[in-house]
Every structure is written in C-alpha cells, then in structure tokens.
Amino acid sequence: MTDDTHTASLVDKLERERTLSRGEFKALLAGRTLPGSAARLFERARAARRAVYGNAVYLRGLIEFTNYCRKDCLYCGIRKSNARAERYRLTRKQILECCTQGHELGFRTFVLQGGEDPYFNDRRLADIVGAVRAAHPDCALTLSLGERSRASYKTLFDAGAERYLLRHESAAPGHYRSLHPPGYSLRNRMRCLSDLRDIGYQVGCGFMVGSPGQTDDCLIDDLFFIRELRPQMVGIGPFIPHKDTPFAGEQPGGASLTVFLLGILRLMDPALLLPATTALGTIHPQGREAGLRAGANVLMPNLSPVAVRKKYMLYDDKICTGDEAAECRACLERRVNGVGLDVVVSRGDCACFTRASPMSEAFPAAKLTEVRSVRPQIHAGR
C-alpha cells in the first residue's frame, strides 16, 4: 500500500468510525502533506458538516470586557506580569451597548470574554448576565472567563449563561506544565471542564497549534481528550507569540496544520461547533476561508468598542482591531459567501446538544491527574 493510499484509507476509517488508534492518528498527521491527503480530508469534512448544518455559518459577537488577569500563562499577552499591557474594564452599560449593537447587526450569540479578573466576582457577573438575557431573550450567552469554582459556574448558569469556552491548551501533562508557571494544574483545568459539563453548559475546549514544545503525540493526546469530553465546541488556532511574554522569540504555529486538525475534528464529531478563529486569519490572510473549507462553521467577530481592542492583545498583530462592528460583519459575510456558505441569523446551538451525563462517568477524577493513563481504555476493543 502506498503512503497516499494508506492516508486515504485512514480518512475513510475516521469518517466511518469517528476515531483512530494512536498509531493511525500519527500516520494521518505524518501524511498530511502528501498529494491529495488534505483535499480528501477536507472534502469528507465538508460533507459531514453539510449533513448536520447545511451551508450555515454562525456568528458569535465577541465582547472582550476586561484584560486584567490574575494568571501568568507564559504565552499570553495579558498575563499579570506584562507591565506594558494597558489595562481596562468595560462597564455594565458598555457591555449592554455592545450587545444592543450586535443584535441590530443580526448576532444571536454574545460571548463575554476576559482575563481572570477578581473585580468581576459572581455578584457583578450574574448581574451582567441577567441584564443581557433580559434585554435579548432570543440570544444565547457564552462566557469565557477561565478557571472558577463549581459554585461560581453554577451561579452564572442560573443567571442565564448557557455556554462556556475554556480551552484546555494541552492535554499532555508535561506540555501543559511547559506552557504555565509552577503551580498551574492540568488537573484543575480538567476539573473545571467536568464541572461545566455536569452543570449543563454547552461546553467548549480547545488548544493552540504549534505552541512551544508541542509534538504530534501532544496533539493526539488532545484529540483523545476531546473524544472523552464530548464537548459541543472546540476552538483551535495557531500559536502566535507576543512580544512581551517569555515566548516572544518562539516560532508561530502554522495555518496548514491547524486547518488539517479542523478537518480531523469535524470527522470525529460532525455536530461540533468549530470556529475558524481570528488567530487563523492573523497567521494567513485567507486563514478563515481555509478553516471554513476544512469543516469549520463558526466565526467570532469583535463587538468590543474599537478604543479597547488593541488593549486585548493575546498575541501580536491581531487582525480586525480597527474595524467597526458593522464593517467587520459585512467583511465576514463576503468571505463566507466566497466559499459557498451562508451566514445565518441564529443562536447556532450544537445540533446534538442534550444535557450530558456527568463527565466523571466517562472520565473519572482519578484519571485527570495523568491524561495518558486513559489510553488502555481508549484503545480497548480496537
């Protein structure tokens, strides 16, 4: 069997069985540059997306409402040790104004994203969440606020938040440690995702592609973890260094590997909500279009006030920081139409979302300490 034929057979098996063994995933990743391998994967991924979502692409209105953060992640431009970051917080009124503008532009999901800012305690956040839901009952509200307690997540869920994005960044314990200072725990990250899932959120996880020290084995750990978690959303984008972080001199990740992984994720779960991220558009001028052609079906334009967008700089050279919201939406609609898809005015819920059984049933707490320990169960019967 030639390399091309073997890679094609792996794509066929992934489409059919929704998973591969570790060795097969490794071979598929190794063969991604072979003639026709990516094209075959993307063709199947588009078909899988079409079967569930048709030609629909969903917009999420992103509101980056605080760049204060108590965390010191080595890759992040708003890490607490970055003294050059110009800090800001949006007021409750400003956040609601962003939502009103977004609603007028056809957004039916708002994403409140920020650093882990102690100022925004449960009381303040619950008030904001409740105000947004009261003003826009036809919209979904997503939070992306990092690690919090289970009680905090429950309070915000009860206030009206329905979705939560928490990228796990790496499911390989050693690699996770290399991205964070001492004291940061992959176990706690997994605990947060478990709590969110148990409470009833539509859950999103994800990882950077090409971050320092990442190997194909790390990526396969991520794919296996995603299979076990069964999230409704997965956000991946290329690692892009920030000049004021310890990773300033590191090489960025690549667009081609990122979009190949999007294709894999789509075949692993055709009902996933998969963004073509801003980071993908930053690393390559046609990155978001490539993501859509690989099976993505979500875009997240910025609704934050233009005056603060350059202050929420997780990585260097982030695109669209100067565009007005209406201008940005029109631009994205043209891009979406250009690849034969349609922006729809919709909440864009995950097609197969039902309240999940407790994550602990599928991924016991004892296994969270060392993700690699689940491999015997993962490969059983294969």
Buried (B, 14 or more C-beta within 10 A) or exposed (E): EEEBEBBBBBBEBBBEEEBBBBEBBBBBBEBBEBEEBBEBBBBBBBBBBBEBBEBBBBBBBBBBBBBBBEBBBBBBBBBBBBEEBEBBBBEEEBBBBBBBBBBEBBBBBBBBBBBBBEEBEBEEBBEBBBBBBEEBEEBBBBBBBBBBEBEBBBBBBEBBBBBBBBBBBBBBBEBBBBBBEEEBBBBEBBBBBBBBBBBBBBBBBBBBBBBBBBEBBBBBBBBBBBBBBBBBBBBBBBBBBBBBBBBEEBEBBBBBBBBBBBBBBBBBBBBBBBBBBBBBBBBBEBBBBBBBBBBBBBBBBBBBBBEBBEBBBBBBEBBBBEBEBEEBBBEBBEBBEEBEBEBBEBBBBBEEBEEBEEBBEBBEEEBBEEBBEBBEBBEEEE
